[in-house]
């Protein structure tokens, strides 16, 4: 009797992250659709789902998870690792209609807005110790555990932040980046988490943060017609929670 052989090819890893905390989403009731088709993914650890033997074609993902707002993401294999094709999808938690909530929301309408996100100003994830541009190595100190794919470098003198993507962790204090930094990397600049918001075609925007005892001041970045704008806000002040 001939022996059977079953082969598996890893086509996609989907990592679901609570954007207010950076923690993987533990909720198991996740429905993920690709180009309108419900995908059959296997759960591999908290917040991680893998797609096997599906084929590697670019697709539009729609994600629905109980307790979170619906999310969408684009899968472009040209931008993913061939061996470990991971897409990270930030999820915004819903506010419960009952009981205490530690979530604070900024929302409104801004014509032609394309995206919105923010960084906390008083809760750095690390500080920079050096940058080797030719090797795309960012060196840190005082670093917390970095489990997300993207973080921000806060340029305090310009009141702006620059997003970077990690492709490899040489060790806890040395990161290899996907592409070169655009701005100058000065000693002891803050590295922070990015809190992702949501926009739609009608110009509605929503950004939600969690009160965690590390202060309520944030630098909000929003893109209108391709131009990035920044606003420093305090979630303690309701009048700050709009872009207008």
C-alpha positions in Angstrom: 0.0 0.0 0.0 1.5 3.3 -1.1 2.1 5.9 1.6 0.0 9.1 1.4 1.7 12.5 1.5 -0.1 15.7 2.6 1.6 19.0 2.0 0.7 22.3 3.6 1.7 25.7 2.4 1.4 28.7 4.7 -0.2 31.5 2.7 -1.1 34.1 5.3 -0.9 35.0 9.0 -3.5 37.4 10.4 -2.6 39.0 13.7 -5.5 40.8 15.4 -4.4 43.5 17.9 -6.4 45.7 20.2 -5.2 49.2 19.1 -5.8 50.8 22.5 -3.5 48.4 24.3 -1.3 46.6 21.8 -2.3 43.3 23.1 -3.4 40.4 20.9 -7.1 40.0 20.8 -8.2 37.0 22.8 -11.8 36.9 21.5 -12.2 33.6 19.5 -15.3 34.6 17.6 -13.6 36.1 14.5 -15.0 36.1 11.0 -12.5 37.0 8.3 -13.4 37.5 4.7 -11.1 37.9 1.7 -12.5 39.5 -1.5 -16.0 38.8 -0.2 -15.3 35.1 0.5 -15.3 33.8 4.1 -11.9 32.4 4.8 -11.2 29.2 6.8 -8.3 30.1 9.0 -6.8 28.1 11.9 -6.2 29.7 15.2 -2.6 29.5 16.3 -2.1 31.2 19.6 -4.0 34.2 21.0 -4.9 36.6 18.2 -3.1 34.7 15.4 -4.9 33.0 12.5 -3.3 31.2 9.6 -4.4 30.5 6.1 -3.2 27.3 4.5 -3.3 26.1 0.9 -5.3 29.0 -0.3 -2.9 30.6 -2.8 -1.1 33.9 -2.5 -3.2 36.4 -4.3 -3.6 40.0 -3.1 -6.9 40.6 -1.5 -9.1 42.9 0.6 -9.8 41.6 4.1 -12.8 42.3 6.2 -12.7 41.4 9.9 -15.5 41.1 12.3 -14.8 40.2 16.0 -17.2 40.3 18.8 -16.6 43.3 21.1 -14.8 45.3 18.3 -15.7 47.6 15.4 -15.4 46.0 12.0 -12.0 46.5 10.3 -10.6 46.2 6.8 -7.1 45.7 5.5 -5.3 45.2 2.1 -3.1 42.2 1.6 -0.2 42.9 -0.8 2.3 40.0 -1.0 4.9 42.3 -2.5 5.2 44.0 1.0 5.2 40.8 3.0 7.8 38.3 4.0 7.9 35.2 1.7 8.6 32.9 4.6 6.3 34.6 7.2 3.6 36.6 5.4 2.0 38.3 8.3 -0.7 41.1 8.2 -1.4 42.9 11.4 -4.9 44.3 11.8 -5.7 46.8 14.6 -9.1 46.5 16.1 -11.0 49.4 17.9 -13.0 48.1 20.9 -16.6 48.9 21.2 -18.0 50.7 24.2 -20.3 48.6 26.3 -23.8 50.0 26.8 -23.6 49.1 30.5 -21.1 49.3 33.4 -17.9 51.3 33.7 -15.7 51.9 30.7 -12.2 53.3 30.6 -12.4 54.2 26.8 -12.5 57.8 25.6 -13.5 58.6 22.0 -12.7 61.4 19.6 -15.1 61.6 16.6 -16.5 64.0 14.1 -16.5 64.7 10.4 -13.7 66.2 8.3 -14.1 66.6 4.6 -11.7 64.4 2.5 -10.1 62.8 5.5 -8.2 59.6 4.6 -6.8 58.3 7.9 -6.4 59.2 11.6 -4.1 57.9 14.3 -2.2 59.1 17.3 0.7 58.5 19.7 0.7 59.0 23.5 3.1 61.8 24.6 3.9 60.5 28.1 4.1 56.8 27.7 7.2 55.9 25.5 7.8 52.3 24.6 11.6 52.9 24.3 14.1 55.6 23.6 16.7 55.7 20.8 20.3 54.9 21.4 21.5 55.1 17.8 20.6 54.4 14.1 22.8 52.7 11.5 21.2 53.8 8.2 23.1 51.5 5.8 22.1 48.4 7.8 18.6 49.8 8.7 19.3 49.1 12.4 17.6 51.1 15.1 19.2 50.7 18.5 17.2 51.4 21.7 17.4 51.5 25.5 14.7 51.3 28.2 12.6 49.2 25.8 9.4 47.4 26.7 8.4 44.2 24.9 7.7 45.1 21.2 5.2 42.6 19.8 3.6 44.8 17.1 5.0 45.3 13.5 4.9 49.1 13.5 5.8 51.8 15.9 6.5 55.5 15.8 9.5 57.8 16.3 8.4 61.0 17.9 10.2 64.1 16.6 9.3 66.4 19.5 11.1 69.5 18.0 8.8 69.3 14.9 5.7 68.0 16.8 5.5 65.1 14.3 6.0 61.4 14.4 7.4 59.0 11.8 6.1 55.4 11.4 8.5 52.5 11.0 8.0 48.8 10.4 10.1 46.1 12.1 11.2 43.2 9.9 13.6 41.5 12.4 14.5 41.8 16.1 18.2 41.2 16.4 17.7 41.3 20.2 15.4 43.2 22.6 17.4 46.5 22.0 18.2 46.2 18.2 15.6 46.3 15.5 16.0 45.9 11.7 13.7 48.1 9.8 11.8 47.5 6.6 12.9 50.8 5.0 15.1 53.8 6.0 13.9 56.5 8.4 13.0 59.7 6.6 13.7 62.2 9.4 16.7 62.5 11.6 17.0 60.1 14.5 18.3 62.0 17.4 19.6 60.5 20.7 16.9 59.7 23.2 14.0 60.3 21.0 10.8 58.6 22.1 9.6 55.4 20.4 5.9 54.9 21.0 2.9 52.8 20.0 0.6 54.0 17.3 -3.1 54.0 18.2 -5.1 53.5 14.9 -8.4 55.2 14.2 -11.0 54.8 11.6 -12.4 56.9 8.7 -15.0 56.4 6.0 -15.8 57.9 2.6 -18.3 60.3 4.1 -15.5 62.0 6.1 -16.5 60.5 9.4 -13.6 59.7 11.8 -13.2 57.9 15.1 -10.2 57.6 17.4 -10.5 55.7 20.7 -8.0 55.5 23.5 -7.9 53.8 26.9 -7.3 55.6 30.2 -4.4 53.8 31.7 -2.9 56.2 34.2 -0.1 57.4 31.8 -1.7 60.7 31.0 -4.3 61.9 28.5 -2.1 64.0 26.1 -1.8 62.7 22.5 -0.4 63.8 19.2 -3.0 63.1 16.6 -2.0 62.7 12.9 -4.7 62.9 10.3 -4.3 62.9 6.5 -6.5 65.1 4.2 -6.0 64.9 0.5 -2.6 63.3 1.0 -1.4 65.9 3.4 -0.5 64.9 7.0 -1.6 67.3 9.7 -1.0 67.2 13.4 -2.9 68.3 16.5 -1.9 68.0 20.1 -4.9 67.2 22.3 -5.8 66.2 25.8 -8.6 63.7 26.2 -9.4 65.3 29.5 -10.9 68.2 27.6 -14.1 67.4 25.5 -13.5 70.5 23.3 -10.2 69.0 22.2 -11.8 65.8 20.9 -12.5 67.2 17.4 -10.2 68.2 14.5 -12.1 71.3 13.7 
